[in-house]
Amino acid sequence: MARISRETRQKETIRQELSSFSSFFTAGDLYGKVRKESPGIGLATVYRFLNSLAKKDYLHSYLCNRKTVYSTNKSNHFHFICKRCGKTEHINIKNIDFIKKSIKGNICHLQIDTYGICESCSGGN
């Protein structure tokens, strides 16, 4: 039997604070805002709430620097990671048509990690 999720004051507080984010955020970022409004809400509650929204596709989650980050919009998340120094740079790719053409189905969101040697490590070449 499916578990029915009930709406609580805690969930409503978290949902209100969640709407203030326009780009990527962590559970800790959201918890910091929620705690100001309702100190009784714990970090575990925020994580459970975010995980439930991600499972329902109301929220997207990505891995960034070994941390889970979330987005309320269907943003894609791309990185360039240097194999020498480990520096991670976020990159902006607007057009993903080349990927859409090779996938049979609908893409919800993407995360792509690209590895190479950064400009600093390659001597500026």
TORFITI-799221 format. One record per atom (N, C-alpha, C, CB): residue number from 0; atom name; x, y, z. Coordinates in steps of 0.2 Angstrom, whole numbers. Glycine has a CB too. Example, Ala and Ser with C-alpha at 12.3 -4.5 7.8 and 13.67 -1.06 7.14 Angstrom:
<nodes>
<node 0,"N",<66,-28,39>>;
<node 0,"CA",<62,-22,39>>;
<node 0,"C",<66,-16,39>>;
<node 0,"CB",<57,-22,45>>;
<node 1,"N",<64,-11,35>>;
<node 1,"CA",<68,-5,36>>;
<node 1,"C",<64,0,39>>;
<node 1,"CB",<70,-3,29>>;
</nodes>
This chain:
<nodes>
<node 0,"N",<4,-6,0>>;
<node 0,"CA",<0,0,0>>;
<node 0,"C",<4,6,0>>;
<node 0,"CB",<-5,0,6>>;
<node 1,"N",<3,11,-4>>;
<node 1,"CA",<7,17,-5>>;
<node 1,"C",<6,21,2>>;
<node 1,"CB",<5,21,-11>>;
<node 2,"N",<11,24,4>>;
<node 2,"CA",<11,28,10>>;
<node 2,"C",<9,35,8>>;
<node 2,"CB",<18,29,13>>;
<node 3,"N",<4,38,11>>;
<node 3,"CA",<1,44,9>>;
<node 3,"C",<5,50,14>>;
<node 3,"CB",<-6,45,11>>;
<node 4,"N",<8,55,10>>;
<node 4,"CA",<12,60,13>>;
<node 4,"C",<7,65,15>>;
<node 4,"CB",<17,63,9>>;
<node 5,"N",<7,67,22>>;
<node 5,"CA",<2,72,24>>;
<node 5,"C",<6,79,24>>;
<node 5,"CB",<-1,71,31>>;
<node 6,"N",<2,84,23>>;
<node 6,"CA",<5,91,23>>;
<node 6,"C",<6,93,30>>;
<node 6,"CB",<1,96,19>>;
<node 7,"N",<12,95,32>>;
<node 7,"CA",<13,98,39>>;
<node 7,"C",<15,105,39>>;
<node 7,"CB",<18,93,43>>;
<node 8,"N",<15,108,45>>;
<node 8,"CA",<18,115,45>>;
<node 8,"C",<25,115,43>>;
<node 8,"CB",<17,118,52>>;
<node 9,"N",<29,110,45>>;
<node 9,"CA",<36,109,44>>;
<node 9,"C",<37,109,36>>;
<node 9,"CB",<39,103,47>>;
<node 10,"N",<33,105,33>>;
<node 10,"CA",<34,104,26>>;
<node 10,"C",<32,111,22>>;
<node 10,"CB",<29,99,23>>;
<node 11,"N",<27,114,25>>;
<node 11,"CA",<25,121,22>>;
<node 11,"C",<30,126,23>>;
<node 11,"CB",<18,123,25>>;
<node 12,"N",<34,126,28>>;
<node 12,"CA",<39,131,29>>;
<node 12,"C",<45,129,25>>;
<node 12,"CB",<42,130,37>>;
<node 13,"N",<47,123,24>>;
<node 13,"CA",<52,121,19>>;
<node 13,"C",<50,123,12>>;
<node 13,"CB",<53,113,20>>;
<node 14,"N",<44,121,10>>;
<node 14,"CA",<42,123,3>>;
<node 14,"C",<42,130,2>>;
<node 14,"CB",<34,120,2>>;
<node 15,"N",<40,134,7>>;
<node 15,"CA",<41,142,6>>;
<node 15,"C",<48,144,5>>;
<node 15,"CB",<38,145,12>>;
<node 16,"N",<52,141,9>>;
<node 16,"CA",<59,143,9>>;
<node 16,"C",<63,141,2>>;
<node 16,"CB",<63,141,15>>;
<node 17,"N",<60,135,0>>;
<node 17,"CA",<63,132,-6>>;
<node 17,"C",<61,136,-12>>;
<node 17,"CB",<60,125,-7>>;
<node 18,"N",<56,140,-12>>;
<node 18,"CA",<54,144,-18>>;
<node 18,"C",<58,150,-18>>;
<node 18,"CB",<47,146,-17>>;
<node 19,"N",<62,152,-13>>;
<node 19,"CA",<67,157,-14>>;
<node 19,"C",<73,156,-18>>;
<node 19,"CB",<69,160,-7>>;
<node 20,"N",<75,150,-20>>;
<node 20,"CA",<80,148,-23>>;
<node 20,"C",<79,148,-31>>;
<node 20,"CB",<83,141,-21>>;
<node 21,"N",<83,151,-35>>;
<node 21,"CA",<82,152,-42>>;
<node 21,"C",<87,148,-46>>;
<node 21,"CB",<82,159,-44>>;
<node 22,"N",<92,145,-42>>;
<node 22,"CA",<97,141,-45>>;
<node 22,"C",<99,135,-41>>;
<node 22,"CB",<104,145,-47>>;
<node 23,"N",<105,133,-41>>;
<node 23,"CA",<107,127,-38>>;
<node 23,"C",<108,128,-30>>;
<node 23,"CB",<114,124,-40>>;
<node 24,"N",<106,123,-26>>;
<node 24,"CA",<107,124,-19>>;
<node 24,"C",<108,117,-16>>;
<node 24,"CB",<101,128,-16>>;
<node 25,"N",<111,117,-9>>;
<node 25,"CA",<112,111,-6>>;
<node 25,"C",<107,111,0>>;
<node 25,"CB",<119,111,-3>>;
<node 26,"N",<106,105,3>>;
<node 26,"CA",<101,104,8>>;
<node 26,"C",<103,109,14>>;
<node 26,"CB",<101,97,11>>;
<node 27,"N",<110,110,15>>;
<node 27,"CA",<112,114,20>>;
<node 27,"C",<110,121,19>>;
<node 27,"CB",<120,114,20>>;
<node 28,"N",<110,124,12>>;
<node 28,"CA",<108,130,11>>;
<node 28,"C",<101,131,13>>;
<node 28,"CB",<109,132,3>>;
<node 29,"N",<97,126,11>>;
<node 29,"CA",<90,127,12>>;
<node 29,"C",<88,126,20>>;
<node 29,"CB",<86,121,9>>;
<node 30,"N",<92,122,23>>;
<node 30,"CA",<91,121,30>>;
<node 30,"C",<93,128,34>>;
<node 30,"CB",<96,115,33>>;
<node 31,"N",<98,131,32>>;
<node 31,"CA",<100,138,35>>;
<node 31,"C",<94,143,35>>;
<node 31,"CB",<106,141,31>>;
<node 32,"N",<91,143,29>>;
<node 32,"CA",<85,147,28>>;
<node 32,"C",<79,145,33>>;
<node 32,"CB",<83,148,21>>;
<node 33,"N",<78,138,33>>;
<node 33,"CA",<72,135,36>>;
<node 33,"C",<73,136,44>>;
<node 33,"CB",<71,128,35>>;
<node 34,"N",<79,135,46>>;
<node 34,"CA",<81,136,53>>;
<node 34,"C",<79,143,56>>;
<node 34,"CB",<88,134,54>>;
<node 35,"N",<80,148,52>>;
<node 35,"CA",<79,155,54>>;
<node 35,"C",<71,156,55>>;
<node 35,"CB",<81,160,49>>;
<node 36,"N",<67,152,51>>;
<node 36,"CA",<60,153,51>>;
<node 36,"C",<57,148,57>>;
<node 36,"CB",<57,152,45>>;
<node 37,"N",<60,142,57>>;
<node 37,"CA",<57,137,62>>;
<node 37,"C",<63,133,65>>;
<node 37,"CB",<52,133,58>>;
<node 38,"N",<66,135,70>>;
<node 38,"CA",<71,132,73>>;
<node 38,"C",<70,125,75>>;
<node 38,"CB",<74,136,79>>;
<node 39,"N",<64,123,75>>;
<node 39,"CA",<63,116,77>>;
<node 39,"C",<64,111,72>>;
<node 39,"CB",<56,115,80>>;
<node 40,"N",<64,113,66>>;
<node 40,"CA",<65,108,60>>;
<node 40,"C",<72,106,59>>;
<node 40,"CB",<63,112,53>>;
<node 41,"N",<73,100,59>>;
<node 41,"CA",<80,97,59>>;
<node 41,"C",<82,96,52>>;
<node 41,"CB",<80,90,62>>;
<node 42,"N",<89,95,51>>;
<node 42,"CA",<92,94,44>>;
<node 42,"C",<90,88,41>>;
<node 42,"CB",<100,94,45>>;
<node 43,"N",<88,82,45>>;
<node 43,"CA",<86,76,43>>;
<node 43,"C",<79,77,39>>;
<node 43,"CB",<85,71,48>>;
<node 44,"N",<75,81,42>>;
<node 44,"CA",<68,83,39>>;
<node 44,"C",<69,86,33>>;
<node 44,"CB",<64,87,44>>;
<node 45,"N",<74,91,32>>;
<node 45,"CA",<75,94,26>>;
<node 45,"C",<77,89,20>>;
<node 45,"CB",<80,100,26>>;
<node 46,"N",<82,85,22>>;
<node 46,"CA",<84,80,18>>;
<node 46,"C",<78,75,15>>;
<node 46,"CB",<90,75,21>>;
<node 47,"N",<74,73,20>>;
<node 47,"CA",<69,68,18>>;
<node 47,"C",<64,72,13>>;
<node 47,"CB",<65,66,24>>;
<node 48,"N",<63,78,15>>;
<node 48,"CA",<58,82,10>>;
<node 48,"C",<61,83,3>>;
<node 48,"CB",<57,89,14>>;
<node 49,"N",<68,85,3>>;
<node 49,"CA",<71,85,-4>>;
<node 49,"C",<71,79,-7>>;
<node 49,"CB",<78,88,-3>>;
<node 50,"N",<72,73,-4>>;
<node 50,"CA",<73,67,-7>>;
<node 50,"C",<66,65,-10>>;
<node 50,"CB",<75,62,-2>>;
<node 51,"N",<60,66,-6>>;
<node 51,"CA",<54,65,-8>>;
<node 51,"C",<52,69,-15>>;
<node 51,"CB",<49,66,-3>>;
<node 52,"N",<54,75,-15>>;
<node 52,"CA",<52,79,-21>>;
<node 52,"C",<56,77,-27>>;
<node 52,"CB",<54,87,-19>>;
<node 53,"N",<63,75,-26>>;
<node 53,"CA",<67,72,-31>>;
<node 53,"C",<64,66,-34>>;
<node 53,"CB",<74,71,-29>>;
<node 54,"N",<61,61,-30>>;
<node 54,"CA",<58,55,-32>>;
<node 54,"C",<52,56,-36>>;
<node 54,"CB",<57,51,-26>>;
<node 55,"N",<49,62,-35>>;
<node 55,"CA",<43,64,-38>>;
<node 55,"C",<44,68,-44>>;
<node 55,"CB",<38,67,-34>>;
<node 56,"N",<50,69,-46>>;
<node 56,"CA",<53,74,-51>>;
<node 56,"C",<50,81,-51>>;
<node 56,"CB",<50,71,-58>>;
<node 57,"N",<49,83,-45>>;
<node 57,"CA",<47,90,-43>>;
<node 57,"C",<54,94,-42>>;
<node 57,"CB",<43,91,-37>>;
<node 58,"N",<59,91,-41>>;
<node 58,"CA",<66,94,-40>>;
<node 58,"C",<71,89,-43>>;
<node 58,"CB",<67,94,-32>>;
<node 59,"N",<76,92,-45>>;
<node 59,"CA",<82,89,-48>>;
<node 59,"C",<88,89,-44>>;
<node 59,"CB",<83,91,-55>>;
<node 60,"N",<91,83,-44>>;
<node 60,"CA",<97,83,-40>>;
<node 60,"C",<103,81,-44>>;
<node 60,"CB",<96,78,-34>>;
<node 61,"N",<109,83,-42>>;
<node 61,"CA",<115,82,-46>>;
<node 61,"C",<121,81,-41>>;
<node 61,"CB",<117,89,-50>>;
<node 62,"N",<126,79,-43>>;
<node 62,"CA",<132,78,-39>>;
<node 62,"C",<137,83,-41>>;
<node 62,"CB",<135,71,-39>>;
<node 63,"N",<139,87,-36>>;
<node 63,"CA",<144,93,-38>>;
<node 63,"C",<149,93,-32>>;
<node 63,"CB",<140,99,-38>>;
<node 64,"N",<156,92,-34>>;
<node 64,"CA",<161,91,-29>>;
<node 64,"C",<159,87,-23>>;
<node 64,"CB",<162,99,-26>>;
<node 65,"N",<157,81,-25>>;
<node 65,"CA",<155,76,-20>>;
<node 65,"C",<149,78,-15>>;
<node 65,"CB",<161,74,-16>>;
<node 66,"N",<145,83,-17>>;
<node 66,"CA",<140,85,-13>>;
<node 66,"C",<134,85,-18>>;
<node 66,"CB",<141,92,-10>>;
<node 67,"N",<128,83,-15>>;
<node 67,"CA",<122,83,-19>>;
<node 67,"C",<119,91,-19>>;
<node 67,"CB",<116,79,-16>>;
<node 68,"N",<118,93,-25>>;
<node 68,"CA",<115,100,-26>>;
<node 68,"C",<108,99,-29>>;
<node 68,"CB",<119,104,-30>>;
<node 69,"N",<104,103,-28>>;
<node 69,"CA",<97,103,-30>>;
<node 69,"C",<95,109,-35>>;
<node 69,"CB",<92,102,-25>>;
<node 70,"N",<90,108,-39>>;
<node 70,"CA",<88,113,-43>>;
<node 70,"C",<80,113,-44>>;
<node 70,"CB",<91,114,-50>>;
<node 71,"N",<77,118,-43>>;
<node 71,"CA",<69,118,-44>>;
<node 71,"C",<67,119,-51>>;
<node 71,"CB",<66,124,-40>>;
<node 72,"N",<72,121,-55>>;
<node 72,"CA",<70,121,-63>>;
<node 72,"C",<74,116,-66>>;
<node 72,"CB",<72,128,-66>>;
<node 73,"N",<73,115,-72>>;
<node 73,"CA",<76,109,-76>>;
<node 73,"C",<83,111,-79>>;
<node 73,"CB",<71,107,-82>>;
<node 74,"N",<87,114,-75>>;
<node 74,"CA",<93,116,-77>>;
<node 74,"C",<98,110,-78>>;
<node 74,"CB",<97,121,-72>>;
<node 75,"N",<102,111,-83>>;
<node 75,"CA",<107,105,-83>>;
<node 75,"C",<113,107,-80>>;
<node 75,"CB",<109,104,-91>>;
<node 76,"N",<118,102,-78>>;
<node 76,"CA",<123,104,-74>>;
<node 76,"C",<130,101,-77>>;
<node 76,"CB",<122,101,-67>>;
<node 77,"N",<134,105,-79>>;
<node 77,"CA",<140,103,-83>>;
<node 77,"C",<146,105,-79>>;
<node 77,"CB",<140,105,-90>>;
<node 78,"N",<151,101,-79>>;
<node 78,"CA",<158,102,-76>>;
<node 78,"C",<164,101,-81>>;
<node 78,"CB",<159,98,-69>>;
<node 79,"N",<169,105,-80>>;
<node 79,"CA",<176,103,-82>>;
<node 79,"C",<180,102,-76>>;
<node 79,"CB",<178,109,-87>>;
<node 80,"N",<183,96,-76>>;
<node 80,"CA",<187,94,-70>>;
<node 80,"C",<194,93,-72>>;
<node 80,"CB",<184,88,-66>>;
<node 81,"N",<199,96,-69>>;
<node 81,"CA",<206,95,-71>>;
<node 81,"C",<208,89,-67>>;
<node 81,"CB",<210,101,-69>>;
<node 82,"N",<211,85,-72>>;
<node 82,"CA",<214,78,-69>>;
<node 82,"C",<220,79,-65>>;
<node 82,"CB",<215,73,-75>>;
<node 83,"N",<224,85,-66>>;
<node 83,"CA",<230,86,-62>>;
<node 83,"C",<229,89,-55>>;
<node 83,"CB",<235,90,-66>>;
<node 84,"N",<225,95,-55>>;
<node 84,"CA",<224,99,-49>>;
<node 84,"C",<217,97,-46>>;
<node 84,"CB",<225,106,-50>>;
<node 85,"N",<213,94,-49>>;
<node 85,"CA",<206,93,-47>>;
<node 85,"C",<201,99,-47>>;
<node 85,"CB",<207,90,-40>>;
<node 86,"N",<203,104,-49>>;
<node 86,"CA",<199,110,-49>>;
<node 86,"C",<193,109,-54>>;
<node 86,"CB",<203,116,-52>>;
<node 87,"N",<187,110,-51>>;
<node 87,"CA",<181,109,-55>>;
<node 87,"C",<178,116,-57>>;
<node 87,"CB",<176,106,-50>>;
<node 88,"N",<176,117,-63>>;
<node 88,"CA",<173,123,-66>>;
<node 88,"C",<167,121,-69>>;
<node 88,"CB",<178,126,-71>>;
<node 89,"N",<162,125,-67>>;
<node 89,"CA",<155,125,-70>>;
<node 89,"C",<155,128,-77>>;
<node 89,"CB",<149,128,-65>>;
<node 90,"N",<152,124,-81>>;
<node 90,"CA",<152,127,-88>>;
<node 90,"C",<145,127,-90>>;
<node 90,"CB",<156,122,-93>>;
<node 91,"N",<143,132,-95>>;
<node 91,"CA",<137,133,-97>>;
<node 91,"C",<136,131,-104>>;
<node 91,"CB",<135,141,-96>>;
<node 92,"N",<131,126,-105>>;
<node 92,"CA",<130,124,-112>>;
<node 92,"C",<123,125,-113>>;
<node 92,"CB",<132,116,-113>>;
<node 93,"N",<121,129,-117>>;
<node 93,"CA",<114,131,-119>>;
<node 93,"C",<110,126,-123>>;
<node 93,"CB",<113,137,-121>>;
<node 94,"N",<114,123,-128>>;
<node 94,"CA",<111,119,-133>>;
<node 94,"C",<113,112,-133>>;
<node 94,"CB",<113,122,-140>>;
<node 95,"N",<108,108,-131>>;
<node 95,"CA",<110,101,-130>>;
<node 95,"C",<107,96,-135>>;
<node 95,"CB",<108,98,-123>>;
<node 96,"N",<105,99,-141>>;
<node 96,"CA",<102,96,-147>>;
<node 96,"C",<106,90,-149>>;
<node 96,"CB",<101,101,-152>>;
<node 97,"N",<112,90,-149>>;
<node 97,"CA",<117,85,-151>>;
<node 97,"C",<116,79,-147>>;
<node 97,"CB",<124,87,-151>>;
<node 98,"N",<114,80,-141>>;
<node 98,"CA",<113,74,-136>>;
<node 98,"C",<105,72,-137>>;
<node 98,"CB",<114,76,-129>>;
<node 99,"N",<101,76,-138>>;
<node 99,"CA",<94,74,-138>>;
<node 99,"C",<93,70,-145>>;
<node 99,"CB",<89,80,-139>>;
<node 100,"N",<97,71,-150>>;
<node 100,"CA",<96,67,-156>>;
<node 100,"C",<98,60,-155>>;
<node 100,"CB",<100,70,-162>>;
<node 101,"N",<103,59,-150>>;
<node 101,"CA",<105,52,-150>>;
<node 101,"C",<101,48,-144>>;
<node 101,"CB",<112,52,-148>>;
<node 102,"N",<96,51,-141>>;
<node 102,"CA",<93,47,-136>>;
<node 102,"C",<85,46,-138>>;
<node 102,"CB",<93,51,-129>>;
<node 103,"N",<83,40,-138>>;
<node 103,"CA",<76,39,-139>>;
<node 103,"C",<72,39,-133>>;
<node 103,"CB",<75,31,-142>>;
<node 104,"N",<69,45,-132>>;
<node 104,"CA",<65,46,-126>>;
<node 104,"C",<66,53,-124>>;
<node 104,"CB",<67,42,-120>>;
<node 105,"N",<63,55,-119>>;
<node 105,"CA",<63,62,-116>>;
<node 105,"C",<68,63,-111>>;
<node 105,"CB",<56,65,-114>>;
<node 106,"N",<72,68,-112>>;
<node 106,"CA",<77,70,-107>>;
<node 106,"C",<74,75,-102>>;
<node 106,"CB",<84,73,-110>>;
<node 107,"N",<75,73,-95>>;
<node 107,"CA",<72,77,-90>>;
<node 107,"C",<78,82,-88>>;
<node 107,"CB",<71,73,-84>>;
<node 108,"N",<84,80,-87>>;
<node 108,"CA",<89,85,-85>>;
<node 108,"C",<96,81,-86>>;
<node 108,"CB",<89,88,-78>>;
<node 109,"N",<101,84,-87>>;
<node 109,"CA",<108,81,-88>>;
<node 109,"C",<113,84,-83>>;
<node 109,"CB",<110,83,-95>>;
<node 110,"N",<118,79,-82>>;
<node 110,"CA",<124,81,-78>>;
<node 110,"C",<129,78,-82>>;
<node 110,"CB",<124,79,-71>>;
<node 111,"N",<134,82,-84>>;
<node 111,"CA",<140,80,-88>>;
<node 111,"C",<146,82,-85>>;
<node 111,"CB",<139,82,-95>>;
<node 112,"N",<151,77,-83>>;
<node 112,"CA",<157,79,-81>>;
<node 112,"C",<162,78,-86>>;
<node 112,"CB",<159,75,-74>>;
<node 113,"N",<166,83,-88>>;
<node 113,"CA",<171,82,-93>>;
<node 113,"C",<178,83,-90>>;
<node 113,"CB",<170,88,-99>>;
<node 114,"N",<182,79,-91>>;
<node 114,"CA",<189,78,-88>>;
<node 114,"C",<194,81,-93>>;
<node 114,"CB",<190,72,-85>>;
<node 115,"N",<199,84,-91>>;
<node 115,"CA",<205,86,-95>>;
<node 115,"C",<210,89,-91>>;
<node 115,"CB",<203,91,-101>>;
<node 116,"N",<215,93,-94>>;
<node 116,"CA",<220,97,-90>>;
<node 116,"C",<218,104,-91>>;
<node 116,"CB",<227,96,-93>>;
<node 117,"N",<217,108,-85>>;
<node 117,"CA",<215,115,-85>>;
<node 117,"C",<221,119,-88>>;
<node 117,"CB",<213,117,-78>>;
<node 118,"N",<219,125,-90>>;
<node 118,"CA",<224,130,-92>>;
<node 118,"C",<230,131,-88>>;
<node 118,"CB",<221,137,-94>>;
<node 119,"N",<229,132,-81>>;
<node 119,"CA",<235,133,-77>>;
<node 119,"C",<239,127,-77>>;
<node 119,"CB",<232,134,-70>>;
<node 120,"N",<237,121,-76>>;
<node 120,"CA",<241,115,-76>>;
<node 120,"C",<244,114,-83>>;
<node 120,"CB",<237,109,-74>>;
<node 121,"N",<242,116,-88>>;
<node 121,"CA",<245,115,-95>>;
<node 121,"C",<250,120,-97>>;
<node 121,"CB",<239,114,-100>>;
<node 122,"N",<251,125,-92>>;
<node 122,"CA",<256,130,-94>>;
<node 122,"C",<253,135,-98>>;
<node 122,"CB",<262,127,-97>>;
<node 123,"N",<246,136,-98>>;
<node 123,"CA",<243,141,-102>>;
<node 123,"C",<243,140,-109>>;
<node 123,"CB",<247,148,-101>>;
<node 124,"N",<244,134,-111>>;
<node 124,"CA",<244,133,-119>>;
<node 124,"C",<237,130,-121>>;
<node 124,"CB",<249,127,-120>>;
</nodes>
